[in-house]
Amino acid sequence: MSRGDGIRDIIRLGLLMQDSFQGLSIQDIQDEFGVSRSTAIRMKRIVEEVFAVEEVDNMYSSVKKWRLSKKPLTKMIKFTAEEFAELEQCKSMMKNHQYTNRCDLISEIMAKMNDFNAQKAVKTDIEALLEAEGYAIRQFPRYKMNMTTFNLLSEAIKAMKYVTFTYENKKGEKGDLKIQPYGIIYGEKTYLLGYNEAKKGFRTYNVNEIKNPKIVEEYFDRDEDFNLKQYLSRSFGVYQETPMKVKLLFSKDVQDAIKNYNLHPTQKMKVNPDGTTTVTFEAGGRYEICWHLFRWGKDVKLLEPQELKDTYKKLLADAQGQI
């Protein structure tokens, strides 16, 4: 038997002892693995060194049997202060973005992780790490979220139940809708992505504009072929438009910044001999593309397509007219 085979047998023995309510005797180990009594005893001892093993009480037999205790992995799995600190930072960031239901979930996960840790010093180490790293939340403009509505929509998504609500779109059209909720899209604003049977297509709805939401006790069949990530990759932002091929030229002054910047999942980058960088991607959402390009100022030039250039010029002209 090779060393690898021996390791596999020890792991398999540990799993068998974990699954067995009545426990395993030395004879059981001999029969299962086809080994001598001395080898069976040695295998049991190795498992005891790694896992928490307990002897099973059996008033009807004098044969001793053993099984893994209820927490057999506590000797194997340890979570470090660094790992807890990272989760604390993620929780703080989510709370800052008002994703409070996700914050609560992280707290529950951390509590379960803490059950594995017997080290009392970990909590102190976590506090020291957070203080030493000087972790701070980046402040930026964003819309407040209606958490009551958000939590109701999250519940409907998980249960795959219809939701009804009153909604007024940007055109001022107001009506009562019945939607199949598919997902939540996070950004400056938070949107519900749902399938509108009346429109026969997917639509996005600003969570803050949803009024009187209710979960309908009626299930819908989720489209198994629908992929949220693929759906979102068609647009630059939230709104779905016919994708266009976008070509941008960034100046050499921002070469280091743009090479580590992800504008879009479909982007392709090419550094030119003169130090400029050409970026191409395919997406819809012309207004959101233009809004994002404003932040780069004179360091970006919009090369293609013409319709996007026209939109960009119009937005610039409108902005200048307000000065």
C-alpha positions in Angstrom: 0.0 0.0 0.0 1.4 3.4 -1.0 1.5 6.4 1.4 -1.3 8.0 -0.6 -3.5 5.0 -0.2 -2.9 5.1 3.6 -3.9 8.7 3.8 -7.1 8.0 1.8 -7.9 5.2 4.2 -7.5 7.4 7.3 -9.7 10.1 5.8 -12.3 7.4 4.8 -12.2 6.0 8.3 -12.8 9.4 9.8 -15.9 9.9 7.5 -17.2 6.4 8.5 -16.8 7.2 12.2 -18.6 10.5 11.6 -21.5 8.9 9.9 -21.9 5.9 12.3 -24.3 6.5 15.2 -23.4 3.1 16.8 -19.7 3.6 16.2 -17.0 1.3 14.8 -15.1 -1.4 16.7 -11.6 -2.5 16.0 -13.1 -5.6 14.3 -15.3 -3.3 12.1 -12.2 -1.4 11.0 -10.4 -4.7 10.2 -13.3 -6.0 8.1 -13.9 -2.7 6.3 -10.2 -2.2 5.3 -9.0 -5.7 5.2 -6.1 -5.0 7.7 -4.6 -6.7 10.7 -5.8 -5.9 14.3 -2.6 -3.9 15.0 -3.1 -1.8 11.8 -6.7 -1.2 12.7 -5.7 0.0 16.2 -3.0 2.3 14.7 -5.6 3.7 12.2 -8.0 4.5 15.0 -5.3 6.3 17.0 -4.3 8.4 14.0 -8.0 9.5 13.6 -8.0 10.3 17.4 -5.0 12.6 16.9 -6.8 14.6 14.2 -10.4 14.5 15.3 -12.4 14.5 18.5 -13.3 10.8 19.0 -15.7 9.5 21.7 -16.5 6.0 22.9 -20.1 4.9 22.4 -22.0 3.7 25.5 -23.4 0.2 24.8 -25.0 -1.6 27.7 -25.8 -4.7 25.6 -22.2 -5.5 24.5 -18.7 -5.5 26.0 -17.2 -4.7 22.5 -15.9 -1.1 22.5 -16.9 1.2 19.7 -15.9 4.7 18.7 -17.3 7.5 16.6 -16.5 11.2 15.9 -18.0 13.7 18.3 -20.5 16.3 17.2 -17.8 18.8 16.4 -15.1 16.6 14.7 -13.6 19.4 12.7 -12.7 21.8 15.4 -9.2 20.5 15.5 -8.8 20.8 11.7 -10.5 24.1 10.9 -9.3 27.4 12.4 -10.3 30.9 11.3 -7.6 33.6 11.7 -8.0 37.1 13.0 -7.1 38.4 9.5 -10.1 36.4 8.0 -12.5 37.8 10.7 -11.1 41.3 10.1 -11.7 41.0 6.3 -15.4 40.0 7.0 -15.8 42.9 9.4 -14.6 45.3 6.7 -16.9 43.8 4.2 -19.8 44.1 6.6 -19.0 47.8 7.3 -18.8 48.5 3.5 -22.2 46.8 2.9 -23.7 48.7 5.8 -22.4 51.9 4.3 -24.1 51.0 1.1 -27.3 50.3 3.0 -27.3 46.6 2.2 -28.4 45.9 5.8 -29.9 42.4 5.1 -26.5 41.3 3.8 -24.8 42.7 6.9 -27.0 40.6 9.1 -26.1 37.5 7.1 -22.4 38.2 7.4 -22.8 38.5 11.2 -24.6 35.1 11.3 -21.7 33.5 9.2 -19.1 35.0 11.5 -21.0 33.6 14.6 -20.9 30.1 13.1 -17.2 30.5 12.2 -16.5 31.6 15.8 -18.0 28.3 17.1 -15.0 26.5 15.5 -12.5 28.7 17.2 -11.4 28.0 20.7 -8.9 30.8 20.7 -10.0 33.6 23.1 -7.3 35.9 21.8 -8.8 36.1 18.3 -11.3 38.9 19.2 -8.6 41.1 20.6 -6.4 40.4 17.5 -9.4 41.4 15.2 -9.8 44.7 17.0 -6.1 45.4 16.8 -6.0 44.6 13.1 -8.9 46.9 12.3 -7.3 49.7 14.3 -3.9 49.2 12.7 -5.2 49.2 9.2 -7.2 52.4 9.8 -10.0 51.0 7.7 -12.4 53.8 6.6 -15.5 53.8 4.4 -15.3 55.9 1.2 -18.0 58.5 1.2 -19.8 59.2 -2.1 -23.2 60.5 -3.3 -25.8 57.9 -3.5 -29.6 57.5 -3.1 -31.1 56.1 0.2 -32.8 52.8 -0.1 -36.3 51.9 1.1 -35.2 48.8 3.1 -38.8 47.6 3.8 -39.4 47.3 0.0 -35.9 45.9 -0.5 -36.4 43.1 2.0 -39.8 42.2 0.6 -38.4 42.0 -2.9 -35.5 39.8 -1.7 -37.9 37.5 0.0 -40.0 37.2 -3.2 -36.9 36.5 -5.3 -35.8 33.7 -3.1 -39.3 32.2 -2.9 -39.9 32.7 -6.7 -43.3 34.3 -6.1 -44.9 37.2 -8.0 -44.9 40.7 -6.6 -47.4 43.5 -7.3 -46.8 47.2 -6.9 -47.7 50.6 -8.2 -45.0 52.2 -10.4 -44.5 55.5 -12.2 -41.9 55.6 -15.0 -39.8 58.5 -16.2 -42.5 59.4 -18.7 -45.0 59.9 -15.9 -47.0 56.8 -16.8 -48.4 55.3 -13.6 -49.9 51.8 -13.2 -50.3 48.7 -11.2 -47.9 45.9 -12.2 -47.5 42.2 -11.6 -43.9 41.1 -12.0 -41.7 38.0 -11.8 -38.8 39.2 -9.6 -35.4 37.9 -10.8 -32.8 40.0 -9.1 -31.5 43.2 -7.5 -29.1 45.4 -9.4 -26.9 47.6 -7.1 -25.5 50.9 -8.2 -25.9 54.6 -7.5 -29.6 53.6 -7.4 -30.9 50.1 -6.6 -33.2 48.4 -9.1 -35.4 45.4 -9.3 -35.0 43.3 -12.4 -38.2 41.5 -13.2 -40.0 39.8 -16.0 -43.1 41.8 -17.1 -45.5 39.3 -18.7 -47.6 42.1 -20.1 -44.6 43.6 -21.9 -43.2 40.1 -22.6 -39.7 41.1 -21.5 -37.4 42.0 -18.7 -37.6 45.4 -17.2 -35.8 47.3 -14.4 -37.7 49.2 -11.6 -36.2 51.8 -9.2 -36.7 50.3 -5.8 -37.4 53.7 -4.3 -40.1 54.3 -6.8 -42.0 51.1 -6.1 -45.2 51.8 -4.1 -47.4 49.4 -2.1 -45.4 46.3 -2.9 -47.0 42.9 -2.0 -45.9 39.3 -2.4 -48.5 37.3 -4.3 -49.0 33.7 -3.1 -48.4 32.5 -6.6 -45.2 30.8 -7.8 -43.7 31.4 -11.2 -41.3 29.2 -13.2 -38.0 30.9 -13.4 -36.3 30.8 -16.8 -33.5 28.3 -16.3 -31.6 29.7 -19.3 -31.6 33.2 -17.9 -28.2 34.4 -16.7 -28.2 37.7 -14.8 -24.5 38.3 -15.3 -24.8 37.8 -19.1 -27.9 40.0 -19.2 -26.1 42.9 -17.4 -23.0 42.6 -19.6 -25.1 43.9 -22.5 -25.4 47.3 -20.9 -22.9 49.8 -19.5 -25.3 50.6 -16.6 -28.8 49.5 -15.7 -30.9 50.3 -18.7 -31.0 47.9 -21.6 -30.4 49.3 -25.1 -29.1 47.9 -28.3 -25.4 47.2 -27.8 -23.0 49.4 -29.8 -19.3 49.0 -30.4 -17.5 51.7 -28.4 -14.0 52.8 -29.1 -12.1 55.2 -26.7 -8.6 56.7 -26.7 -7.0 57.5 -23.3 -4.0 59.9 -23.1 -0.6 58.7 -22.0 -1.1 60.7 -18.8 -3.6 58.2 -17.5 -1.9 55.0 -18.8 -1.1 53.6 -15.3 -4.7 54.4 -14.1 -6.5 53.0 -17.1 -4.6 49.7 -17.3 -6.0 48.7 -14.0 -9.4 50.0 -14.6 -12.4 47.9 -15.6 -14.8 49.9 -17.7 -16.9 46.9 -18.9 -16.7 43.1 -18.9 -16.3 42.9 -22.7 -13.5 45.5 -22.8 -10.2 45.0 -24.8 -7.2 47.2 -24.2 -4.2 48.1 -26.4 -1.3 50.3 -25.4 -0.1 52.3 -28.4 3.5 53.2 -29.3 2.9 56.8 -28.3 1.8 55.8 -24.8 -2.0 56.3 -25.4 -4.4 53.4 -24.7 -7.2 52.3 -26.9 -10.1 50.7 -25.2 -13.0 48.9 -27.0 -16.1 47.3 -25.6 -19.7 46.5 -26.7 -22.6 47.7 -24.7 -25.8 49.8 -24.6 -26.6 52.6 -22.2 -25.4 55.7 -24.1 -26.2 58.2 -21.4 -24.5 56.2 -18.6 -21.4 55.8 -20.9 -21.2 59.5 -21.5 -21.7 60.3 -17.8 -18.8 58.0 -16.9 -16.6 59.6 -19.6 -17.0 63.0 -18.0 -14.9 61.9 -15.1 -11.9 61.4 -17.4 -12.1 65.0 -18.8 -9.6 65.8 -21.5 -7.8 62.5 -21.0 -10.3 60.5 -23.0 -11.4 60.9 -26.6 -14.5 59.2 -27.9 -13.7 57.8 -31.3 -16.8 55.6 -32.1 -19.7 55.3 -32.7 -21.0 58.5 -34.2 -24.4 58.3 -32.4 -22.6 58.1 -29.0 -20.4 61.1 -30.0 -23.6 63.1 -30.8 -25.1 62.3 -27.4 -21.8 63.2 -25.7 -21.7 66.6 -27.5 -25.3 67.3 -26.6 -24.8 66.6 -22.9 -21.7 68.8 -22.9 -23.6 71.6 -24.6 -26.5 71.3 -22.1 -24.1 71.4 -19.2 -22.4 74.5 -20.6 -25.7 76.2 -21.0 -26.3 75.9 -17.2 -23.1 77.8 -16.4 
